[in-house]
Amino acid sequence: MPLFEYTARNAANGQIQKGQVDVKSKEEVSAYLRKNRMILVSEREAPTKISLGSVGKGKVKTRDIVIFTRQFATMINAGLPLVQSLSILASQTENKNLKEVTKKVVQDVESGNTLADAFSKHPKAFSDLYVNMVAAGEAGGILDTILIRLATFLEKSDALIRKVKGAMVYPAVIFSVAIIAISVLLIFVIPTFQSMFASVNLELPLPTRVVIGLSQGLISYWWVMLGAIGGGVFLLKRYYATSAGRLQIDSMMLRAPILGDILRKSAVSRFTRTLGTLISSGVSILDGLEITAKTAGNRVIHDAVMESRQSIAGGETIAAPLDKSKVFPPMVISMIAVGEQTGGLDEMLTKIADFYDEEVDVAVSALLSLMEPVMIVVLGVIVGGMVVAMYLPIFDMMNAVQ
């Protein structure tokens, strides 16, 4: 996205501020400034040589942001000035990307920008959720409380992501080992048996001919197979990059047996925890729903949340569009509806998130306990079947000798 330089007047105190923002168009510069309580004076696309890409080229790990946030909260709570706290963090953080980003944040804050504005210039380190919560904390004078809440949220979200990834890693590793073992057998072992059978001019059983055919095909056309796999992955990525493709693939993932249940529960947990944290921190419900949709990680969930946002904007409830999407369980819809009616939506969302965190734990454990014997049996049947196919002619030869 292009980088824009802007000059704006702070709506609260009338001070002139200058800065940069990474957005798609000039119209989004105005929207960004309105969102941050500033009035646009002038804007232009920044020269090519000016780029935030040189600062923190890689994305900062969640764990580093959590440590940064907790230490920042402790210093603010102890009464240290904002700039001094940031300078200390910049000097002691071990992550080079985060160190450079923090130094830039210090410069922006010293030049008169708000902390949220300074953070918003570094989206690879600080997400929209992070920036909006910091803005709410600054406005309400509870920045230390918001930072602690942010750190807790990031820790739980990171733990949830690692659980889901862990559920996918084990089957992927077993599948990879199976592919390697089968390939070694077909390329190096089967040809030895084939030469031996050819020397005795024996009619081979059907299973043996099938395995030998697979071996010859792999040896002769391995490049075609690799090309087909590579082309398939490339086309799948291209299709997933389209709006319709992402919606269809994400829908299929949610409907997948076992794994779909884990993805659905983790999506519900992420949605409820993100929205609950934003609302309890003072972010408006409309902004909270928009940010939550962006961080959903699934197009089906994203569309359902955005429909809820439109419903709220029209004076209706959140629960009705979520129920219509058929993505969220009835219990979640009912609890959200009760939270809306009682005015305790943020607390209700947090309770739902805690419950579904435990549900994800149970689902991941069940998946791993099921996948292990299934993968072992499948691998055993394939490898064992190939070995038996190769030994069938040997048994025939022994019977002929007798």
C-alpha positions as CSV (number, residue, x, y, z in Angstrom):
1,M,0.0,0.0,0.0
2,P,1.2,3.6,-0.6
3,L,2.5,5.7,2.2
4,F,0.9,9.1,2.7
5,E,2.2,12.1,4.6
6,Y,-0.4,14.3,6.3
7,T,-0.7,17.5,8.3
8,A,-3.7,17.6,10.6
9,R,-5.2,19.6,13.5
10,N,-6.0,17.9,16.8
11,A,-9.7,18.4,17.4
12,A,-9.2,18.5,21.2
13,N,-6.4,21.1,21.6
14,G,-6.0,22.6,18.1
15,Q,-2.4,21.6,17.8
16,I,-0.9,20.9,14.3
17,Q,0.5,17.4,13.9
18,K,2.4,15.8,11.1
19,G,2.7,12.1,10.4
20,Q,2.6,9.2,8.0
21,V,0.0,6.5,7.4
22,D,0.1,3.4,5.3
23,V,-3.4,3.2,3.6
24,K,-4.8,2.4,0.1
25,S,-6.1,5.8,-0.9
26,K,-6.3,9.5,0.0
27,E,-9.9,8.9,1.1
28,E,-8.7,6.5,3.7
29,V,-6.3,9.1,5.1
30,S,-9.3,11.3,5.9
31,A,-11.1,8.4,7.5
32,Y,-8.1,7.5,9.5
33,L,-7.7,11.0,10.8
34,R,-11.4,11.3,11.7
35,K,-11.2,8.0,13.6
36,N,-8.3,9.5,15.6
37,R,-10.0,12.8,16.4
38,M,-8.0,14.9,14.0
39,I,-9.0,17.4,11.2
40,L,-7.1,17.0,7.9
41,V,-5.2,20.1,6.7
42,S,-3.2,18.6,3.9
43,E,-2.0,15.3,2.6
44,R,0.3,13.9,-0.1
45,E,1.8,10.6,-1.2
46,A,5.2,10.2,0.5
47,P,8.3,10.1,-1.7
48,T,9.5,6.6,-2.6
49,K,12.6,6.9,-0.5
50,I,10.6,7.4,2.7
51,S,9.4,4.0,3.8
52,L,8.4,2.3,7.0
53,G,9.4,-1.0,5.4
54,S,12.9,-0.4,6.6
55,V,11.7,-0.4,10.2
56,G,10.9,-3.9,11.5
57,K,10.8,-5.7,8.1
58,G,9.6,-8.9,9.8
59,K,6.5,-9.3,11.7
60,V,7.1,-9.2,15.5
61,K,6.2,-12.4,17.4
62,T,3.2,-12.3,19.7
63,R,5.3,-13.4,22.6
64,D,7.6,-10.3,22.2
65,I,4.5,-8.0,22.1
66,V,3.1,-9.7,25.2
67,I,6.3,-9.1,27.2
68,F,6.6,-5.5,25.8
69,T,2.9,-4.8,26.8
70,R,3.3,-6.2,30.4
71,Q,6.5,-4.3,31.1
72,F,4.9,-1.1,29.6
73,A,1.9,-1.5,31.8
74,T,4.0,-2.0,34.9
75,M,6.0,1.2,34.3
76,I,2.9,3.3,33.5
77,N,1.3,2.0,36.7
78,A,4.4,2.9,38.7
79,G,4.1,6.5,37.5
80,L,6.9,6.6,34.9
81,P,6.4,9.2,32.1
82,L,5.2,7.7,28.8
83,V,8.4,8.7,26.8
84,Q,10.7,7.4,29.5
85,S,8.9,4.1,29.7
86,L,9.1,3.6,25.9
87,S,12.8,4.5,25.9
88,I,13.5,1.9,28.5
89,L,11.6,-0.7,26.5
90,A,13.5,0.2,23.3
91,S,16.8,-0.2,25.1
92,Q,16.0,-3.5,26.7
93,T,14.0,-5.5,24.2
94,E,15.9,-8.3,22.5
95,N,13.8,-8.3,19.3
96,K,15.6,-6.1,16.7
97,N,12.4,-5.3,14.8
98,L,10.5,-4.3,17.9
99,K,13.4,-2.3,19.1
100,E,13.4,-0.2,15.9
101,V,9.7,0.2,16.0
102,T,9.7,1.3,19.6
103,K,12.4,4.0,18.8
104,K,10.1,5.3,16.1
105,V,7.2,5.3,18.5
106,V,9.2,7.4,21.0
107,Q,10.0,9.9,18.2
108,D,6.4,10.2,17.2
109,V,5.2,10.6,20.8
110,E,7.8,13.3,21.4
111,S,6.7,15.2,18.3
112,G,3.1,15.4,19.7
113,N,1.4,12.3,18.3
114,T,-0.8,10.2,20.6
115,L,0.5,6.8,21.6
116,A,-2.3,5.1,19.5
117,D,-1.3,7.2,16.5
118,A,2.3,6.2,16.9
119,F,1.4,2.5,17.2
120,S,-0.9,2.6,14.2
121,K,2.1,3.4,11.9
122,H,3.5,-0.1,12.6
123,P,0.8,-2.6,11.7
124,K,3.3,-5.5,11.6
125,A,3.9,-5.0,15.3
126,F,0.6,-3.5,16.6
127,S,-2.7,-4.7,15.2
128,D,-5.9,-2.6,14.8
129,L,-7.2,-4.2,17.9
130,Y,-4.1,-3.1,19.9
131,V,-4.2,0.4,18.5
132,N,-7.9,0.9,19.3
133,M,-7.6,-0.5,22.8
134,V,-4.6,1.8,23.5
135,A,-6.7,4.8,22.1
136,A,-9.5,3.9,24.4
137,G,-7.1,3.6,27.4
138,E,-5.6,7.0,26.6
139,A,-9.1,8.6,26.3
140,G,-10.3,7.1,29.6
141,G,-7.0,7.6,31.6
142,I,-6.7,3.9,32.2
143,L,-3.8,3.0,29.9
144,D,-2.1,0.7,32.4
145,T,-5.3,-1.3,32.9
146,I,-5.9,-1.6,29.2
147,L,-2.3,-2.7,28.6
148,I,-2.6,-5.5,31.2
149,R,-5.9,-6.6,29.6
150,L,-4.2,-6.5,26.2
151,A,-1.3,-8.7,27.4
152,T,-3.7,-11.2,28.9
153,F,-5.8,-11.3,25.7
154,L,-2.7,-11.8,23.5
155,E,-1.4,-14.6,25.7
156,K,-4.7,-16.5,25.5
157,S,-5.2,-15.9,21.8
158,D,-1.6,-17.1,21.1
159,A,-2.2,-20.2,23.2
160,L,-5.4,-20.9,21.3
161,I,-3.6,-20.6,17.9
162,R,-0.8,-22.9,19.1
163,K,-3.3,-25.5,20.1
164,V,-5.0,-25.5,16.7
165,K,-1.7,-25.6,14.9
166,G,-0.5,-28.4,17.2
167,A,-3.6,-30.4,16.2
168,M,-2.6,-30.1,12.5
169,V,1.2,-30.7,12.9
170,Y,1.0,-34.3,14.1
171,P,-1.1,-35.6,11.2
172,A,1.0,-33.6,8.7
173,V,4.3,-35.2,10.1
174,I,2.9,-38.7,10.0
175,F,1.6,-38.2,6.5
176,S,5.0,-36.8,5.4
177,V,6.8,-39.8,6.9
178,A,4.4,-42.2,5.2
179,I,5.0,-40.5,1.8
180,I,8.8,-40.7,2.2
181,A,8.7,-44.4,3.3
182,I,6.4,-45.4,0.4
183,S,8.6,-43.5,-2.1
184,V,11.8,-45.2,-0.8
185,L,10.1,-48.6,-1.2
186,L,8.9,-47.8,-4.7
187,I,12.2,-46.3,-6.0
188,F,14.8,-48.5,-4.3
189,V,13.3,-51.7,-3.1
190,I,10.7,-52.7,-5.6
191,P,13.0,-52.6,-8.6
192,T,15.3,-55.2,-6.9
193,F,12.4,-57.6,-6.7
194,Q,11.3,-56.8,-10.2
195,S,14.8,-57.8,-11.6
196,M,14.7,-61.0,-9.6
197,F,11.2,-61.9,-10.9
198,A,12.2,-61.1,-14.5
199,S,15.2,-63.5,-14.3
200,V,12.9,-66.5,-13.5
201,N,10.2,-65.6,-16.2
202,L,7.4,-66.1,-13.7
203,E,3.8,-64.9,-14.3
204,L,3.2,-62.3,-11.5
205,P,0.0,-62.0,-9.4
206,L,-2.1,-58.9,-10.0
207,P,-1.1,-57.1,-6.7
208,T,2.6,-57.5,-7.6
209,R,2.0,-56.1,-11.1
210,V,0.2,-53.1,-9.7
211,V,3.0,-52.3,-7.2
212,I,5.7,-52.8,-10.0
213,G,3.6,-50.5,-12.2
214,L,3.5,-47.8,-9.5
215,S,7.3,-48.1,-9.1
216,Q,8.0,-47.7,-12.8
217,G,5.6,-44.8,-13.0
218,L,7.3,-43.0,-10.1
219,I,10.8,-43.6,-11.4
220,S,9.9,-42.6,-15.0
221,Y,7.5,-39.7,-14.3
222,W,8.5,-38.3,-10.9
223,W,8.9,-34.8,-12.5
224,V,5.3,-34.9,-13.8
225,M,4.0,-35.8,-10.3
226,L,6.0,-33.1,-8.6
227,G,4.8,-30.6,-11.3
228,A,1.2,-31.7,-10.8
229,I,1.5,-31.3,-7.0
230,G,3.2,-27.9,-7.3
231,G,0.7,-26.7,-9.9
232,G,-2.2,-27.9,-7.7
233,V,-0.9,-26.0,-4.7
234,F,-0.3,-22.8,-6.8
235,L,-3.8,-22.9,-8.3
236,L,-5.3,-23.6,-4.9
237,K,-3.5,-20.6,-3.4
238,R,-4.7,-18.4,-6.3
239,Y,-8.2,-19.6,-5.9
240,Y,-8.1,-19.0,-2.1
241,A,-6.9,-15.4,-2.8
242,T,-10.2,-14.7,-4.5
243,S,-13.3,-13.7,-2.4
244,A,-15.4,-16.6,-3.7
245,G,-12.6,-19.1,-3.3
246,R,-11.8,-18.1,0.2
247,L,-15.5,-18.3,1.2
248,Q,-15.9,-21.7,-0.3
249,I,-12.7,-23.2,1.1
250,D,-13.3,-21.7,4.6
251,S,-16.8,-23.2,4.5
252,M,-15.5,-26.6,3.6
253,M,-12.9,-26.4,6.4
254,L,-15.7,-25.6,8.9
255,R,-17.7,-28.6,7.7
256,A,-14.7,-31.0,7.7
257,P,-15.1,-33.9,10.2
258,I,-13.3,-33.5,13.6
259,L,-11.0,-30.7,12.3
260,G,-13.9,-28.5,11.4
261,D,-15.2,-28.8,14.9
262,I,-11.9,-27.6,16.3
263,L,-11.8,-24.7,13.8
264,R,-15.4,-23.7,14.6
265,K,-14.8,-23.7,18.4
266,S,-11.5,-21.8,18.1
267,A,-13.2,-19.2,15.8
268,V,-16.0,-18.8,18.4
269,S,-13.5,-18.4,21.2
270,R,-11.4,-15.8,19.2
271,F,-14.5,-13.9,18.2
272,T,-16.0,-13.7,21.7
273,R,-12.7,-13.0,23.5
274,T,-11.8,-10.2,21.0
275,L,-15.1,-8.5,21.0
276,G,-15.5,-8.8,24.8
277,T,-12.0,-7.4,25.4
278,L,-12.7,-4.4,23.1
279,I,-16.1,-3.6,24.5
280,S,-14.8,-3.8,28.1
281,S,-12.0,-1.5,27.2
282,G,-14.3,1.2,26.0
283,V,-14.2,0.6,22.2
284,S,-17.5,1.2,20.6
285,I,-19.5,-1.8,19.6
286,L,-19.4,-0.9,15.8
287,D,-15.6,-0.5,15.8
288,G,-15.3,-3.6,18.0
289,L,-17.3,-5.7,15.5
290,E,-15.3,-4.4,12.5
291,I,-11.9,-5.2,14.2
292,T,-13.2,-8.6,15.3
293,A,-14.3,-9.4,11.7
294,K,-10.8,-8.6,10.5
295,T,-9.1,-10.9,13.0
296,A,-11.6,-13.7,12.5
297,G,-9.3,-15.8,10.4
298,N,-12.2,-17.3,8.5
299,R,-14.3,-15.7,5.7
300,V,-17.5,-17.3,6.9
301,I,-17.0,-15.9,10.4
302,H,-16.0,-12.5,8.9
303,D,-19.2,-12.2,6.9
304,A,-21.4,-13.2,9.8
305,V,-19.7,-10.6,12.1
306,M,-20.0,-7.8,9.5
307,E,-23.7,-8.7,9.0
308,S,-24.1,-8.3,12.8
309,R,-22.3,-4.9,12.5
310,Q,-24.9,-3.8,9.9
311,S,-27.7,-5.0,12.1
312,I,-26.4,-3.0,15.1
313,A,-26.0,0.1,12.9
314,G,-29.7,-0.4,11.9
315,G,-30.8,-0.5,15.5
316,E,-31.2,-4.2,15.8
317,T,-29.3,-6.9,17.9
318,I,-26.1,-8.8,17.3
319,A,-27.6,-12.2,18.0
320,A,-30.1,-12.3,15.1
321,P,-27.5,-12.2,12.2
322,L,-25.1,-14.5,14.0
323,D,-28.0,-17.0,14.4
324,K,-28.8,-16.7,10.7
325,S,-25.2,-17.5,9.7
326,K,-25.6,-21.1,11.2
327,V,-21.9,-20.9,12.2
328,F,-22.3,-20.2,15.9
329,P,-23.9,-22.8,18.3
330,P,-27.3,-22.0,19.8
331,M,-25.8,-21.7,23.3
332,V,-23.5,-18.9,22.1
333,I,-26.4,-17.1,20.4
334,S,-28.6,-17.4,23.5
335,M,-25.8,-16.1,25.8
336,I,-25.0,-13.2,23.6
337,A,-28.8,-12.3,23.4
338,V,-28.9,-12.4,27.3
339,G,-25.8,-10.3,27.5
340,E,-27.3,-7.7,25.2
341,Q,-30.6,-7.6,27.2
342,T,-28.9,-7.3,30.6
343,G,-26.1,-4.8,29.5
344,G,-23.4,-7.3,30.5
345,L,-22.3,-8.3,27.0
346,D,-18.6,-8.0,27.6
347,E,-18.7,-10.3,30.7
348,M,-20.9,-12.8,28.8
349,L,-18.5,-12.8,25.8
350,T,-15.6,-13.5,28.1
351,K,-17.4,-16.4,29.8
352,I,-18.2,-17.9,26.4
353,A,-14.5,-17.5,25.4
354,D,-13.3,-19.3,28.5
355,F,-15.7,-22.1,28.0
356,Y,-14.7,-22.6,24.3
357,D,-11.0,-22.5,25.2
358,E,-11.6,-25.6,27.3
359,E,-13.7,-27.1,24.5
360,V,-10.8,-26.6,22.1
361,D,-8.5,-28.4,24.5
362,V,-10.8,-31.3,24.7
363,A,-11.3,-31.4,20.9
364,V,-7.6,-31.2,20.2
365,S,-6.9,-34.1,22.7
366,A,-9.6,-36.2,21.1
367,L,-8.2,-35.5,17.6
368,L,-4.7,-36.5,18.5
369,S,-5.9,-39.6,20.3
370,L,-7.9,-40.6,17.2
371,M,-5.3,-39.7,14.6
372,E,-2.5,-41.7,16.1
373,P,-4.0,-45.2,15.7
374,V,-5.7,-44.3,12.4
375,M,-2.5,-43.1,10.8
376,I,-0.5,-46.1,12.1
377,V,-3.1,-48.5,10.7
378,V,-3.2,-46.7,7.3
379,L,0.6,-46.6,7.1
380,G,0.8,-50.3,8.1
381,V,-1.8,-51.4,5.6
382,I,-0.1,-49.5,2.7
383,V,3.5,-50.6,3.5
384,G,2.4,-54.1,4.6
385,G,0.4,-54.5,1.4
386,M,3.3,-53.6,-0.7
387,V,5.6,-56.1,1.1
388,V,3.0,-58.9,0.8
389,A,2.5,-58.1,-2.9
390,M,6.3,-58.6,-3.5
391,Y,6.4,-61.8,-1.6
392,L,3.5,-63.5,-3.3
393,P,5.6,-64.6,-6.4
394,I,8.2,-65.9,-4.0
395,F,5.6,-68.1,-2.3
396,D,4.6,-69.3,-5.8
397,M,8.2,-70.2,-6.6
398,M,8.6,-72.1,-3.4
399,N,5.4,-74.1,-4.1
400,A,6.6,-74.8,-7.7
401,V,9.9,-76.2,-6.3
402,Q,8.1,-78.5,-3.9
